[in-house]
Every structure is written in C-alpha cells, then in structure tokens.
Amino acid sequence: MARETVYLVQAYRAGKGVRVTADTPIRCKSSESALRTAERLAATKAGVVAFATSGDAELGEYDDEPTILFRMGRLPPQFQES
C-alpha cells in the first residue's frame, strides 16, 4: 500500500493541576479542514493541536515527527514548541 497523509486534530480538556486529558482525536480530510476544526475547538478547550503525519497504514509505519499545523493552549510536552 502507498504512503498516505493523515490529518488529525487532538483537543485536550483541563485535568487536575497542570495536567490535560485528551479527547478522542478527530480525523480530517485535509490540512485546511484540520486547521478550521482546531480553530473552532480552541475557543472551548484547554488546548488543541492539529497535525499531519504520513505513513503506510498497512505496515503501521508512520513518521516519527508529525508536521504541526496549529497549536494553542495547554498541551502535553510532545506538542509544545521547542
């Protein structure tokens, strides 16, 4: 199977202290759709990140580092700016 790009939006809600809890990820059809979804969710969630990753679903192999399209709010360390 050929490599495909997957666009995901991951929202987080406030947990105890400084922790955040992940909501169910939302799969989008395009980078534009992921960006719009993330911007809409950013108004009500503790944190939101939209990203793209490429890989081969059949082999279960995906890029080690996703391409961040949007990030805002409180996020876990793997999505914070470096």
mmCIF file of the N, C-alpha and C atoms, coordinates in Angstrom:
data_MODEL
# 
_entry.id   MODEL 
# 
loop_
_atom_site.group_PDB 
_atom_site.id 
_atom_site.type_symbol 
_atom_site.label_atom_id 
_atom_site.label_alt_id 
_atom_site.label_comp_id 
_atom_site.label_asym_id 
_atom_site.label_entity_id 
_atom_site.label_seq_id 
_atom_site.pdbx_PDB_ins_code 
_atom_site.Cartn_x 
_atom_site.Cartn_y 
_atom_site.Cartn_z 
_atom_site.occupancy 
_atom_site.B_iso_or_equiv 
_atom_site.pdbx_formal_charge 
_atom_site.auth_seq_id 
_atom_site.auth_comp_id 
_atom_site.auth_asym_id 
_atom_site.auth_atom_id 
_atom_site.pdbx_PDB_model_num 
ATOM 1   N N  . MET A 1 1  ? 0.845   -1.178 0.000  1.00 0.00 ? 1  MET A N  1 
ATOM 2   C CA . MET A 1 1  ? 0.000   0.000  0.000  1.00 0.00 ? 1  MET A CA 1 
ATOM 3   C C  . MET A 1 1  ? 0.892   1.244  0.000  1.00 0.00 ? 1  MET A C  1 
ATOM 4   N N  . ALA A 1 2  ? 0.437   2.282  -0.635 1.00 0.00 ? 2  ALA A N  1 
ATOM 5   C CA . ALA A 1 2  ? 1.206   3.528  -0.741 1.00 0.00 ? 2  ALA A CA 1 
ATOM 6   C C  . ALA A 1 2  ? 1.098   4.330  0.551  1.00 0.00 ? 2  ALA A C  1 
ATOM 7   N N  . ARG A 1 3  ? 2.073   5.228  0.697  1.00 0.00 ? 3  ARG A N  1 
ATOM 8   C CA . ARG A 1 3  ? 2.040   6.126  1.853  1.00 0.00 ? 3  ARG A CA 1 
ATOM 9   C C  . ARG A 1 3  ? 0.879   7.096  1.711  1.00 0.00 ? 3  ARG A C  1 
ATOM 10  N N  . GLU A 1 4  ? 0.262   7.414  2.828  1.00 0.00 ? 4  GLU A N  1 
ATOM 11  C CA . GLU A 1 4  ? -0.810  8.387  2.833  1.00 0.00 ? 4  GLU A CA 1 
ATOM 12  C C  . GLU A 1 4  ? -0.556  9.396  3.953  1.00 0.00 ? 4  GLU A C  1 
ATOM 13  N N  . THR A 1 5  ? -1.135  10.577 3.807  1.00 0.00 ? 5  THR A N  1 
ATOM 14  C CA . THR A 1 5  ? -1.035  11.597 4.845  1.00 0.00 ? 5  THR A CA 1 
ATOM 15  C C  . THR A 1 5  ? -2.352  11.629 5.598  1.00 0.00 ? 5  THR A C  1 
ATOM 16  N N  . VAL A 1 6  ? -2.248  11.605 6.917  1.00 0.00 ? 6  VAL A N  1 
ATOM 17  C CA . VAL A 1 6  ? -3.407  11.641 7.795  1.00 0.00 ? 6  VAL A CA 1 
ATOM 18  C C  . VAL A 1 6  ? -3.382  12.973 8.537  1.00 0.00 ? 6  VAL A C  1 
ATOM 19  N N  . TYR A 1 7  ? -4.534  13.649 8.571  1.00 0.00 ? 7  TYR A N  1 
ATOM 20  C CA . TYR A 1 7  ? -4.665  14.932 9.262  1.00 0.00 ? 7  TYR A CA 1 
ATOM 21  C C  . TYR A 1 7  ? -5.514  14.711 10.508 1.00 0.00 ? 7  TYR A C  1 
ATOM 22  N N  . LEU A 1 8  ? -4.975  15.082 11.653 1.00 0.00 ? 8  LEU A N  1 
ATOM 23  C CA . LEU A 1 8  ? -5.665  14.865 12.920 1.00 0.00 ? 8  LEU A CA 1 
ATOM 24  C C  . LEU A 1 8  ? -5.730  16.141 13.738 1.00 0.00 ? 8  LEU A C  1 
ATOM 25  N N  . VAL A 1 9  ? -6.817  16.263 14.499 1.00 0.00 ? 9  VAL A N  1 
ATOM 26  C CA . VAL A 1 9  ? -6.956  17.333 15.479 1.00 0.00 ? 9  VAL A CA 1 
ATOM 27  C C  . VAL A 1 9  ? -7.123  16.657 16.827 1.00 0.00 ? 9  VAL A C  1 
ATOM 28  N N  . GLN A 1 10 ? -6.284  17.031 17.775 1.00 0.00 ? 10 GLN A N  1 
ATOM 29  C CA . GLN A 1 10 ? -6.356  16.485 19.125 1.00 0.00 ? 10 GLN A CA 1 
ATOM 30  C C  . GLN A 1 10 ? -6.665  17.618 20.091 1.00 0.00 ? 10 GLN A C  1 
ATOM 31  N N  . ALA A 1 11 ? -7.806  17.522 20.759 1.00 0.00 ? 11 ALA A N  1 
ATOM 32  C CA . ALA A 1 11 ? -8.196  18.528 21.751 1.00 0.00 ? 11 ALA A CA 1 
ATOM 33  C C  . ALA A 1 11 ? -7.946  17.967 23.143 1.00 0.00 ? 11 ALA A C  1 
ATOM 34  N N  . TYR A 1 12 ? -7.713  18.864 24.085 1.00 0.00 ? 12 TYR A N  1 
ATOM 35  C CA . TYR A 1 12 ? -7.453  18.489 25.475 1.00 0.00 ? 12 TYR A CA 1 
ATOM 36  C C  . TYR A 1 12 ? -8.346  19.299 26.389 1.00 0.00 ? 12 TYR A C  1 
ATOM 37  N N  . ARG A 1 13 ? -8.810  18.639 27.454 1.00 0.00 ? 13 ARG A N  1 
ATOM 38  C CA . ARG A 1 13 ? -9.577  19.344 28.478 1.00 0.00 ? 13 ARG A CA 1 
ATOM 39  C C  . ARG A 1 13 ? -8.729  19.411 29.744 1.00 0.00 ? 13 ARG A C  1 
ATOM 40  N N  . ALA A 1 14 ? -9.024  20.377 30.577 1.00 0.00 ? 14 ALA A N  1 
ATOM 41  C CA . ALA A 1 14 ? -8.254  20.579 31.804 1.00 0.00 ? 14 ALA A CA 1 
ATOM 42  C C  . ALA A 1 14 ? -8.425  19.374 32.726 1.00 0.00 ? 14 ALA A C  1 
ATOM 43  N N  . GLY A 1 15 ? -7.294  18.946 33.290 1.00 0.00 ? 15 GLY A N  1 
ATOM 44  C CA . GLY A 1 15 ? -7.299  17.867 34.271 1.00 0.00 ? 15 GLY A CA 1 
ATOM 45  C C  . GLY A 1 15 ? -6.927  18.439 35.627 1.00 0.00 ? 15 GLY A C  1 
ATOM 46  N N  . LYS A 1 16 ? -6.467  17.607 36.521 1.00 0.00 ? 16 LYS A N  1 
ATOM 47  C CA . LYS A 1 16 ? -6.055  18.066 37.849 1.00 0.00 ? 16 LYS A CA 1 
ATOM 48  C C  . LYS A 1 16 ? -4.727  18.803 37.762 1.00 0.00 ? 16 LYS A C  1 
ATOM 49  N N  . GLY A 1 17 ? -4.644  19.932 38.447 1.00 0.00 ? 17 GLY A N  1 
ATOM 50  C CA . GLY A 1 17 ? -3.413  20.720 38.437 1.00 0.00 ? 17 GLY A CA 1 
ATOM 51  C C  . GLY A 1 17 ? -3.111  21.241 37.046 1.00 0.00 ? 17 GLY A C  1 
ATOM 52  N N  . VAL A 1 18 ? -1.890  20.962 36.582 1.00 0.00 ? 18 VAL A N  1 
ATOM 53  C CA . VAL A 1 18 ? -1.484  21.435 35.250 1.00 0.00 ? 18 VAL A CA 1 
ATOM 54  C C  . VAL A 1 18 ? -1.694  20.372 34.169 1.00 0.00 ? 18 VAL A C  1 
ATOM 55  N N  . ARG A 1 19 ? -2.256  19.233 34.547 1.00 0.00 ? 19 ARG A N  1 
ATOM 56  C CA . ARG A 1 19 ? -2.458  18.153 33.580 1.00 0.00 ? 19 ARG A CA 1 
ATOM 57  C C  . ARG A 1 19 ? -3.592  18.458 32.616 1.00 0.00 ? 19 ARG A C  1 
ATOM 58  N N  . VAL A 1 20 ? -3.510  17.841 31.452 1.00 0.00 ? 20 VAL A N  1 
ATOM 59  C CA . VAL A 1 20 ? -4.599  17.898 30.480 1.00 0.00 ? 20 VAL A CA 1 
ATOM 60  C C  . VAL A 1 20 ? -4.967  16.467 30.103 1.00 0.00 ? 20 VAL A C  1 
ATOM 61  N N  . THR A 1 21 ? -6.233  16.288 29.741 1.00 0.00 ? 21 THR A N  1 
ATOM 62  C CA . THR A 1 21 ? -6.737  14.976 29.359 1.00 0.00 ? 21 THR A CA 1 
ATOM 63  C C  . THR A 1 21 ? -7.161  15.032 27.898 1.00 0.00 ? 21 THR A C  1 
ATOM 64  N N  . ALA A 1 22 ? -6.719  14.066 27.118 1.00 0.00 ? 22 ALA A N  1 
ATOM 65  C CA . ALA A 1 22 ? -7.014  14.050 25.681 1.00 0.00 ? 22 ALA A CA 1 
ATOM 66  C C  . ALA A 1 22 ? -8.442  13.626 25.405 1.00 0.00 ? 22 ALA A C  1 
ATOM 67  N N  . ASP A 1 23 ? -9.092  14.349 24.491 1.00 0.00 ? 23 ASP A N  1 
ATOM 68  C CA . ASP A 1 23 ? -10.377 13.939 23.940 1.00 0.00 ? 23 ASP A CA 1 
ATOM 69  C C  . ASP A 1 23 ? -10.095 12.932 22.823 1.00 0.00 ? 23 ASP A C  1 
ATOM 70  N N  . THR A 1 24 ? -11.136 12.384 22.245 1.00 0.00 ? 24 THR A N  1 
ATOM 71  C CA . THR A 1 24 ? -10.977 11.487 21.108 1.00 0.00 ? 24 THR A CA 1 
ATOM 72  C C  . THR A 1 24 ? -10.435 12.297 19.920 1.00 0.00 ? 24 THR A C  1 
ATOM 73  N N  . PRO A 1 25 ? -9.367  11.827 19.256 1.00 0.00 ? 25 PRO A N  1 
ATOM 74  C CA . PRO A 1 25 ? -8.835  12.571 18.114 1.00 0.00 ? 25 PRO A CA 1 
ATOM 75  C C  . PRO A 1 25 ? -9.843  12.630 16.967 1.00 0.00 ? 25 PRO A C  1 
ATOM 76  N N  . ILE A 1 26 ? -9.784  13.714 16.215 1.00 0.00 ? 26 ILE A N  1 
ATOM 77  C CA . ILE A 1 26 ? -10.679 13.920 15.081 1.00 0.00 ? 26 ILE A CA 1 
ATOM 78  C C  . ILE A 1 26 ? -9.861  13.824 13.803 1.00 0.00 ? 26 ILE A C  1 
ATOM 79  N N  . ARG A 1 27 ? -10.248 12.909 12.919 1.00 0.00 ? 27 ARG A N  1 
ATOM 80  C CA . ARG A 1 27 ? -9.566  12.756 11.633 1.00 0.00 ? 27 ARG A CA 1 
ATOM 81  C C  . ARG A 1 27 ? -10.214 13.698 10.627 1.00 0.00 ? 27 ARG A C  1 
ATOM 82  N N  . CYS A 1 28 ? -9.402  14.425 9.892  1.00 0.00 ? 28 CYS A N  1 
ATOM 83  C CA . CYS A 1 28 ? -9.890  15.386 8.908  1.00 0.00 ? 28 CYS A CA 1 
ATOM 84  C C  . CYS A 1 28 ? -9.429  14.983 7.510  1.00 0.00 ? 28 CYS A C  1 
ATOM 85  N N  . LYS A 1 29 ? -10.115 15.529 6.497  1.00 0.00 ? 29 LYS A N  1 
ATOM 86  C CA . LYS A 1 29 ? -9.808  15.166 5.110  1.00 0.00 ? 29 LYS A CA 1 
ATOM 87  C C  . LYS A 1 29 ? -8.660  15.950 4.506  1.00 0.00 ? 29 LYS A C  1 
ATOM 88  N N  . SER A 1 30 ? -8.358  17.136 5.081  1.00 0.00 ? 30 SER A N  1 
ATOM 89  C CA . SER A 1 30 ? -7.314  17.978 4.500  1.00 0.00 ? 30 SER A CA 1 
ATOM 90  C C  . SER A 1 30 ? -6.691  18.836 5.593  1.00 0.00 ? 30 SER A C  1 
ATOM 91  N N  . SER A 1 31 ? -5.588  19.480 5.246  1.00 0.00 ? 31 SER A N  1 
ATOM 92  C CA . SER A 1 31 ? -4.954  20.381 6.207  1.00 0.00 ? 31 SER A CA 1 
ATOM 93  C C  . SER A 1 31 ? -5.855  21.570 6.504  1.00 0.00 ? 31 SER A C  1 
ATOM 94  N N  . GLU A 1 32 ? -6.583  22.041 5.503  1.00 0.00 ? 32 GLU A N  1 
ATOM 95  C CA . GLU A 1 32 ? -7.492  23.173 5.701  1.00 0.00 ? 32 GLU A CA 1 
ATOM 96  C C  . GLU A 1 32 ? -8.620  22.801 6.659  1.00 0.00 ? 32 GLU A C  1 
ATOM 97  N N  . SER A 1 33 ? -9.159  21.620 6.503  1.00 0.00 ? 33 SER A N  1 
ATOM 98  C CA . SER A 1 33 ? -10.222 21.139 7.380  1.00 0.00 ? 33 SER A CA 1 
ATOM 99  C C  . SER A 1 33 ? -9.706  20.976 8.813  1.00 0.00 ? 33 SER A C  1 
ATOM 100 N N  . ALA A 1 34 ? -8.499  20.457 8.958  1.00 0.00 ? 34 ALA A N  1 
ATOM 101 C CA . ALA A 1 34 ? -7.899  20.295 10.285 1.00 0.00 ? 34 ALA A CA 1 
ATOM 102 C C  . ALA A 1 34 ? -7.686  21.649 10.950 1.00 0.00 ? 34 ALA A C  1 
ATOM 103 N N  . LEU A 1 35 ? -7.227  22.610 10.188 1.00 0.00 ? 35 LEU A N  1 
ATOM 104 C CA . LEU A 1 35 ? -6.999  23.956 10.718 1.00 0.00 ? 35 LEU A CA 1 
ATOM 105 C C  . LEU A 1 35 ? -8.308  24.595 11.174 1.00 0.00 ? 35 LEU A C  1 
ATOM 106 N N  . ARG A 1 36 ? -9.345  24.506 10.364 1.00 0.00 ? 36 ARG A N  1 
ATOM 107 C CA . ARG A 1 36 ? -10.652 25.074 10.735 1.00 0.00 ? 36 ARG A CA 1 
ATOM 108 C C  . ARG A 1 36 ? -11.211 24.405 11.990 1.00 0.00 ? 36 ARG A C  1 
ATOM 109 N N  . THR A 1 37 ? -11.106 23.091 12.062 1.00 0.00 ? 37 THR A N  1 
ATOM 110 C CA . THR A 1 37 ? -11.608 22.348 13.223 1.00 0.00 ? 37 THR A CA 1 
ATOM 111 C C  . THR A 1 37 ? -10.849 22.746 14.482 1.00 0.00 ? 37 THR A C  1 
ATOM 112 N N  . ALA A 1 38 ? -9.525  22.848 14.384 1.00 0.00 ? 38 ALA A N  1 
ATOM 113 C CA . ALA A 1 38 ? -8.707  23.220 15.543 1.00 0.00 ? 38 ALA A CA 1 
ATOM 114 C C  . ALA A 1 38 ? -9.028  24.633 16.011 1.00 0.00 ? 38 ALA A C  1 
ATOM 115 N N  . GLU A 1 39 ? -9.185  25.553 15.078 1.00 0.00 ? 39 GLU A N  1 
ATOM 116 C CA . GLU A 1 39 ? -9.509  26.936 15.451 1.00 0.00 ? 39 GLU A CA 1 
ATOM 117 C C  . GLU A 1 39 ? -10.865 27.017 16.153 1.00 0.00 ? 39 GLU A C  1 
ATOM 118 N N  . ARG A 1 40 ? -11.827 26.245 15.690 1.00 0.00 ? 40 ARG A N  1 
ATOM 119 C CA . ARG A 1 40 ? -13.152 26.232 16.306 1.00 0.00 ? 40 ARG A CA 1 
ATOM 120 C C  . ARG A 1 40 ? -13.085 25.661 17.730 1.00 0.00 ? 40 ARG A C  1 
ATOM 121 N N  . LEU A 1 41 ? -12.350 24.573 17.910 1.00 0.00 ? 41 LEU A N  1 
ATOM 122 C CA . LEU A 1 41 ? -12.244 23.937 19.224 1.00 0.00 ? 41 LEU A CA 1 
ATOM 123 C C  . LEU A 1 41 ? -11.425 24.759 20.215 1.00 0.00 ? 41 LEU A C  1 
ATOM 124 N N  . ALA A 1 42 ? -10.506 25.565 19.719 1.00 0.00 ? 42 ALA A N  1 
ATOM 125 C CA . ALA A 1 42 ? -9.628  26.350 20.599 1.00 0.00 ? 42 ALA A CA 1 
ATOM 126 C C  . ALA A 1 42 ? -10.404 27.291 21.510 1.00 0.00 ? 42 ALA A C  1 
ATOM 127 N N  . ALA A 1 43 ? -11.599 27.671 21.108 1.00 0.00 ? 43 ALA A N  1 
ATOM 128 C CA . ALA A 1 43 ? -12.416 28.588 21.912 1.00 0.00 ? 43 ALA A CA 1 
ATOM 129 C C  . ALA A 1 43 ? -12.978 27.924 23.165 1.00 0.00 ? 43 ALA A C  1 
ATOM 130 N N  . THR A 1 44 ? -13.080 26.591 23.182 1.00 0.00 ? 44 THR A N  1 
ATOM 131 C CA . THR A 1 44 ? -13.723 25.906 24.301 1.00 0.00 ? 44 THR A CA 1 
ATOM 132 C C  . THR A 1 44 ? -12.858 24.868 25.004 1.00 0.00 ? 44 THR A C  1 
ATOM 133 N N  . LYS A 1 45 ? -11.696 24.582 24.493 1.00 0.00 ? 45 LYS A N  1 
ATOM 134 C CA . LYS A 1 45 ? -10.840 23.529 25.060 1.00 0.00 ? 45 LYS A CA 1 
ATOM 135 C C  . LYS A 1 45 ? -9.614  24.124 25.745 1.00 0.00 ? 45 LYS A C  1 
ATOM 136 N N  . ALA A 1 46 ? -9.023  23.374 26.666 1.00 0.00 ? 46 ALA A N  1 
ATOM 137 C CA . ALA A 1 46 ? -7.811  23.828 27.363 1.00 0.00 ? 46 ALA A CA 1 
ATOM 138 C C  . ALA A 1 46 ? -6.640  23.911 26.391 1.00 0.00 ? 46 ALA A C  1 
ATOM 139 N N  . GLY A 1 47 ? -6.622  23.027 25.399 1.00 0.00 ? 47 GLY A N  1 
ATOM 140 C CA . GLY A 1 47 ? -5.562  23.024 24.398 1.00 0.00 ? 47 GLY A CA 1 
ATOM 141 C C  . GLY A 1 47 ? -6.009  22.264 23.166 1.00 0.00 ? 47 GLY A C  1 
ATOM 142 N N  . VAL A 1 48 ? -5.439  22.629 22.030 1.00 0.00 ? 48 VAL A N  1 
ATOM 143 C CA . VAL A 1 48 ? -5.773  21.973 20.757 1.00 0.00 ? 48 VAL A CA 1 
ATOM 144 C C  . VAL A 1 48 ? -4.520  21.951 19.891 1.00 0.00 ? 48 VAL A C  1 
ATOM 145 N N  . VAL A 1 49 ? -4.310  20.834 19.225 1.00 0.00 ? 49 VAL A N  1 
ATOM 146 C CA . VAL A 1 49 ? -3.232  20.739 18.250 1.00 0.00 ? 49 VAL A CA 1 
ATOM 147 C C  . VAL A 1 49 ? -3.771  20.040 17.006 1.00 0.00 ? 49 VAL A C  1 
ATOM 148 N N  . ALA A 1 50 ? -3.419  20.564 15.835 1.00 0.00 ? 50 ALA A N  1 
ATOM 149 C CA . ALA A 1 50 ? -3.736  19.921 14.562 1.00 0.00 ? 50 ALA A CA 1 
ATOM 150 C C  . ALA A 1 50 ? -2.404  19.541 13.937 1.00 0.00 ? 50 ALA A C  1 
ATOM 151 N N  . PHE A 1 51 ? -2.335  18.330 13.400 1.00 0.00 ? 51 PHE A N  1 
ATOM 152 C CA . PHE A 1 51 ? -1.075  17.896 12.810 1.00 0.00 ? 51 PHE A CA 1 
ATOM 153 C C  . PHE A 1 51 ? -1.313  16.913 11.680 1.00 0.00 ? 51 PHE A C  1 
ATOM 154 N N  . ALA A 1 52 ? -0.286  16.735 10.884 1.00 0.00 ? 52 ALA A N  1 
ATOM 155 C CA . ALA A 1 52 ? -0.312  15.783 9.776  1.00 0.00 ? 52 ALA A CA 1 
ATOM 156 C C  . ALA A 1 52 ? 0.824   14.795 9.972  1.00 0.00 ? 52 ALA A C  1 
ATOM 157 N N  . THR A 1 53 ? 0.555   13.568 9.629  1.00 0.00 ? 53 THR A N  1 
ATOM 158 C CA . THR A 1 53 ? 1.591   12.550 9.660  1.00 0.00 ? 53 THR A CA 1 
ATOM 159 C C  . THR A 1 53 ? 1.426   11.669 8.427  1.00 0.00 ? 53 THR A C  1 
ATOM 160 N N  . SER A 1 54 ? 2.523   11.202 7.887  1.00 0.00 ? 54 SER A N  1 
ATOM 161 C CA . SER A 1 54 ? 2.486   10.360 6.690  1.00 0.00 ? 54 SER A CA 1 
ATOM 162 C C  . SER A 1 54 ? 3.007   8.980  7.029  1.00 0.00 ? 54 SER A C  1 
ATOM 163 N N  . GLY A 1 55 ? 2.473   7.999  6.341  1.00 0.00 ? 55 GLY A N  1 
ATOM 164 C CA . GLY A 1 55 ? 2.950   6.651  6.578  1.00 0.00 ? 55 GLY A CA 1 
ATOM 165 C C  . GLY A 1 55 ? 2.164   5.634  5.793  1.00 0.00 ? 55 GLY A C  1 
ATOM 166 N N  . ASP A 1 56 ? 2.446   4.392  6.090  1.00 0.00 ? 56 ASP A N  1 
ATOM 167 C CA . ASP A 1 56 ? 1.809   3.260  5.446  1.00 0.00 ? 56 ASP A CA 1 
ATOM 168 C C  . ASP A 1 56 ? 0.962   2.548  6.496  1.00 0.00 ? 56 ASP A C  1 
ATOM 169 N N  . ALA A 1 57 ? -0.356  2.704  6.412  1.00 0.00 ? 57 ALA A N  1 
ATOM 170 C CA . ALA A 1 57 ? -1.264  2.121  7.395  1.00 0.00 ? 57 ALA A CA 1 
ATOM 171 C C  . ALA A 1 57 ? -1.179  0.599  7.417  1.00 0.00 ? 57 ALA A C  1 
ATOM 172 N N  . GLU A 1 58 ? -0.978  0.004  6.263  1.00 0.00 ? 58 GLU A N  1 
ATOM 173 C CA . GLU A 1 58 ? -0.906  -1.451 6.182  1.00 0.00 ? 58 GLU A CA 1 
ATOM 174 C C  . GLU A 1 58 ? 0.283   -1.993 6.979  1.00 0.00 ? 58 GLU A C  1 
ATOM 175 N N  . LEU A 1 59 ? 1.403   -1.286 6.908  1.00 0.00 ? 59 LEU A N  1 
ATOM 176 C CA . LEU A 1 59 ? 2.600   -1.705 7.643  1.00 0.00 ? 59 LEU A CA 1 
ATOM 177 C C  . LEU A 1 59 ? 2.642   -1.129 9.056  1.00 0.00 ? 59 LEU A C  1 
ATOM 178 N N  . GLY A 1 60 ? 1.772   -0.134 9.331  1.00 0.00 ? 60 GLY A N  1 
ATOM 179 C CA . GLY A 1 60 ? 1.774   0.507  10.648 1.00 0.00 ? 60 GLY A CA 1 
ATOM 180 C C  . GLY A 1 60 ? 2.975   1.402  10.860 1.00 0.00 ? 60 GLY A C  1 
ATOM 181 N N  . GLU A 1 61 ? 3.564   1.879  9.784  1.00 0.00 ? 61 GLU A N  1 
ATOM 182 C CA . GLU A 1 61 ? 4.753   2.738  9.871  1.00 0.00 ? 61 GLU A CA 1 
ATOM 183 C C  . GLU A 1 61 ? 4.370   4.171  9.545  1.00 0.00 ? 61 GLU A C  1 
ATOM 184 N N  . TYR A 1 62 ? 4.618   5.071  10.496 1.00 0.00 ? 62 TYR A N  1 
ATOM 185 C CA . TYR A 1 62 ? 4.331   6.491  10.313 1.00 0.00 ? 62 TYR A CA 1 
ATOM 186 C C  . TYR A 1 62 ? 5.559   7.311  10.666 1.00 0.00 ? 62 TYR A C  1 
ATOM 187 N N  . ASP A 1 63 ? 5.578   8.560  10.203 1.00 0.00 ? 63 ASP A N  1 
ATOM 188 C CA . ASP A 1 63 ? 6.685   9.464  10.506 1.00 0.00 ? 63 ASP A CA 1 
ATOM 189 C C  . ASP A 1 63 ? 6.874   9.572  12.014 1.00 0.00 ? 63 ASP A C  1 
ATOM 190 N N  . ASP A 1 64 ? 8.132   9.712  12.435 1.00 0.00 ? 64 ASP A N  1 
ATOM 191 C CA . ASP A 1 64 ? 8.426   9.878  13.856 1.00 0.00 ? 64 ASP A CA 1 
ATOM 192 C C  . ASP A 1 64 ? 7.954   11.230 14.362 1.00 0.00 ? 64 ASP A C  1 
ATOM 193 N N  . GLU A 1 65 ? 8.101   12.255 13.548 1.00 0.00 ? 65 GLU A N  1 
ATOM 194 C CA . GLU A 1 65 ? 7.730   13.616 13.939 1.00 0.00 ? 65 GLU A CA 1 
ATOM 195 C C  . GLU A 1 65 ? 6.594   14.116 13.055 1.00 0.00 ? 65 GLU A C  1 
ATOM 196 N N  . PRO A 1 66 ? 5.426   14.385 13.655 1.00 0.00 ? 66 PRO A N  1 
ATOM 197 C CA . PRO A 1 66 ? 4.333   14.924 12.840 1.00 0.00 ? 66 PRO A CA 1 
ATOM 198 C C  . PRO A 1 66 ? 4.605   16.375 12.453 1.00 0.00 ? 66 PRO A C  1 
ATOM 199 N N  . THR A 1 67 ? 3.942   16.832 11.409 1.00 0.00 ? 67 THR A N  1 
ATOM 200 C CA . THR A 1 67 ? 4.009   18.231 10.999 1.00 0.00 ? 67 THR A CA 1 
ATOM 201 C C  . THR A 1 67 ? 2.883   18.969 11.708 1.00 0.00 ? 67 THR A C  1 
ATOM 202 N N  . ILE A 1 68 ? 3.253   19.922 12.565 1.00 0.00 ? 68 ILE A N  1 
ATOM 203 C CA . ILE A 1 68 ? 2.263   20.678 13.327 1.00 0.00 ? 68 ILE A CA 1 
ATOM 204 C C  . ILE A 1 68 ? 1.654   21.751 12.428 1.00 0.00 ? 68 ILE A C  1 
ATOM 205 N N  . LEU A 1 69 ? 0.325   21.765 12.350 1.00 0.00 ? 69 LEU A N  1 
ATOM 206 C CA . LEU A 1 69 ? -0.395  22.751 11.545 1.00 0.00 ? 69 LEU A CA 1 
ATOM 207 C C  . LEU A 1 69 ? -0.939  23.884 12.408 1.00 0.00 ? 69 LEU A C  1 
ATOM 208 N N  . PHE A 1 70 ? -1.265  23.575 13.675 1.00 0.00 ? 70 PHE A N  1 
ATOM 209 C CA . PHE A 1 70 ? -1.873  24.554 14.582 1.00 0.00 ? 70 PHE A CA 1 
ATOM 210 C C  . PHE A 1 70 ? -1.674  24.053 16.003 1.00 0.00 ? 70 PHE A C  1 
ATOM 211 N N  . ARG A 1 71 ? -1.389  24.961 16.917 1.00 0.00 ? 71 ARG A N  1 
ATOM 212 C CA . ARG A 1 71 ? -1.347  24.595 18.330 1.00 0.00 ? 71 ARG A CA 1 
ATOM 213 C C  . ARG A 1 71 ? -1.727  25.810 19.159 1.00 0.00 ? 71 ARG A C  1 
ATOM 214 N N  . MET A 1 72 ? -2.490  25.544 20.211 1.00 0.00 ? 72 MET A N  1 
ATOM 215 C CA . MET A 1 72 ? -2.905  26.635 21.085 1.00 0.00 ? 72 MET A CA 1 
ATOM 216 C C  . MET A 1 72 ? -3.291  26.062 22.445 1.00 0.00 ? 72 MET A C  1 
ATOM 217 N N  . GLY A 1 73 ? -2.949  26.793 23.498 1.00 0.00 ? 73 GLY A N  1 
ATOM 218 C CA . GLY A 1 73 ? -3.364  26.410 24.840 1.00 0.00 ? 73 GLY A CA 1 
ATOM 219 C C  . GLY A 1 73 ? -2.398  25.456 25.512 1.00 0.00 ? 73 GLY A C  1 
ATOM 220 N N  . ARG A 1 74 ? -2.917  24.786 26.530 1.00 0.00 ? 74 ARG A N  1 
ATOM 221 C CA . ARG A 1 74 ? -2.117  23.835 27.307 1.00 0.00 ? 74 ARG A CA 1 
ATOM 222 C C  . ARG A 1 74 ? -2.053  22.502 26.582 1.00 0.00 ? 74 ARG A C  1 
ATOM 223 N N  . LEU A 1 75 ? -0.829  22.054 26.316 1.00 0.00 ? 75 LEU A N  1 
ATOM 224 C CA . LEU A 1 75 ? -0.613  20.819 25.565 1.00 0.00 ? 75 LEU A CA 1 
ATOM 225 C C  . LEU A 1 75 ? 0.407   19.947 26.273 1.00 0.00 ? 75 LEU A C  1 
ATOM 226 N N  . PRO A 1 76 ? 0.374   18.638 26.036 1.00 0.00 ? 76 PRO A N  1 
ATOM 227 C CA . PRO A 1 76 ? 1.410   17.760 26.591 1.00 0.00 ? 76 PRO A CA 1 
ATOM 228 C C  . PRO A 1 76 ? 2.768   18.084 25.969 1.00 0.00 ? 76 PRO A C  1 
ATOM 229 N N  . PRO A 1 77 ? 3.838   17.675 26.629 1.00 0.00 ? 77 PRO A N  1 
ATOM 230 C CA . PRO A 1 77 ? 5.204   18.025 26.189 1.00 0.00 ? 77 PRO A CA 1 
ATOM 231 C C  . PRO A 1 77 ? 5.509   17.727 24.718 1.00 0.00 ? 77 PRO A C  1 
ATOM 232 N N  . GLN A 1 78 ? 5.006   16.624 24.173 1.00 0.00 ? 78 GLN A N  1 
ATOM 233 C CA . GLN A 1 78 ? 5.341   16.266 22.774 1.00 0.00 ? 78 GLN A CA 1 
ATOM 234 C C  . GLN A 1 78 ? 4.802   17.269 21.764 1.00 0.00 ? 78 GLN A C  1 
ATOM 235 N N  . PHE A 1 79 ? 3.835   18.104 22.164 1.00 0.00 ? 79 PHE A N  1 
ATOM 236 C CA . PHE A 1 79 ? 3.281   19.096 21.246 1.00 0.00 ? 79 PHE A CA 1 
ATOM 237 C C  . PHE A 1 79 ? 3.649   20.520 21.587 1.00 0.00 ? 79 PHE A C  1 
ATOM 238 N N  . GLN A 1 80 ? 4.422   20.716 22.635 1.00 0.00 ? 80 GLN A N  1 
ATOM 239 C CA . GLN A 1 80 ? 4.838   22.075 22.994 1.00 0.00 ? 80 GLN A CA 1 
ATOM 240 C C  . GLN A 1 80 ? 5.982   22.505 22.090 1.00 0.00 ? 80 GLN A C  1 
ATOM 241 N N  . GLU A 1 81 ? 6.051   23.820 21.859 1.00 0.00 ? 81 GLU A N  1 
ATOM 242 C CA . GLU A 1 81 ? 7.122   24.342 20.995 1.00 0.00 ? 81 GLU A CA 1 
ATOM 243 C C  . GLU A 1 81 ? 8.463   24.108 21.663 1.00 0.00 ? 81 GLU A C  1 
ATOM 244 N N  . SER A 1 82 ? 9.451   23.816 20.851 1.00 0.00 ? 82 SER A N  1 
ATOM 245 C CA . SER A 1 82 ? 10.801  23.594 21.392 1.00 0.00 ? 82 SER A CA 1 
ATOM 246 C C  . SER A 1 82 ? 11.683  24.780 21.142 1.00 0.00 ? 82 SER A C  1 
# 
